Amino acid sequence: MAFLPTEIKNQCVFLPGCDRVSVSMKRLDLWHPVVSGNKFFKLKYNLEAASKMGAKRIVTFGGAFSNHIAACAYACKSAGFESVGIIRGEELEFQERNATLRFAESCGMQLQFVSREIYSQKQLPFKAAPTDFIIPEGGANEWGVHGCREILSESDSTYDYIAVSLGTGITAAGLSHALFPQQQLLVFSALKGALTDSDFFTFADAKRCRLFEQYHCGGYAKCPPELVHFINDFYKQNGFLLDPIYTGKMMFGLGDLVQNGFFKDGAKILAIHTGGLQAISGMNARLKANGLLEIQTEL
Ligand SMILES: *Cc1c(COP(=O)(O)O)cnc(C)c1O
């Protein structure tokens, strides 16, 4: 599909205390300024399936800052589908659009705002047409898992560990099926609380994974000053940004594991930069409104 990147770089990174192990990142954030990262891998086979079924319109779900909504809007535009986004929060309908929703609308996505209660039922607020293809929130289905297997390529076989963050767990599930024989997948949850209902367990090869649930920094989309400090230091040391919701927390957790001697000397770790940088402006607006330290976006 035309919107998938052809080559994704791995880049050596510096983390405090990482002189005895080697840490690289796969820069899925690099190839598009707004819609970057794992979301395209989740959408690839969904859109292919939609196309095979003769669908004309893609309908999907997300929150107001959702990377999935932004990516889906863009991918639908590129692939020639109409798109509808069911957005959580009816009060947003008459408010000024944030950057994510503005972008989605600029790609032609039609937004429909629903209450949290209706949203949580995961049902459409209208009757689907036969030519509608529905993608669940976060691209969380079998097609999404299938696409995420393609994040790893042959040249990644030399790493001992692959690290990834978890929201729905679909990306981690896909990676768990793509590991090379000696590899283990380190999964860093961005969510607070039990993951028992997570799609991760439905789709992943969990034997090959090690799940870390203590690096959510207070909960999903919470961004305390210690995390902002970490992201700003990382930016100064490595010259590129981490998003505060997923990759920032993963790298924070990975740094903690490195410093606490989790890895043997010489271990080679590849962390997946799943993108999501479009969320920084919204997060900074929130931090600023609360008088908190903001994420630095220029050096
Ligand atoms: C959505 C997202 C994730 C989480 O992916 P899941 O497949 O939902 O677990 C990680 N990083 C970024 C930047 C994302 O946008």
The ligand as a Gaussian input file, in Angstrom:
#p B3LYP/6-31G(d) Opt

LIG

0 1
 C       -1.235000       3.411000      19.685000
 C        0.159000       3.587000      20.080000
 C        0.844000       2.606000      20.814000
 C        0.184000       1.380000      21.345000
 O       -0.070000       0.421000      20.358000
 P       -1.079000      -0.751000      20.692000
 O       -1.025000      -1.605000      19.489000
 O       -2.428000      -0.132000      20.895000
 O       -0.629000      -1.451000      21.924000
 C        2.174000       2.827000      21.092000
 N        2.798000       3.962000      20.706000
 C        2.166000       4.926000      20.044000
 C        2.902000       6.155000      19.695000
 C        0.837000       4.781000      19.701000
 O        0.207000       5.770000      19.042000

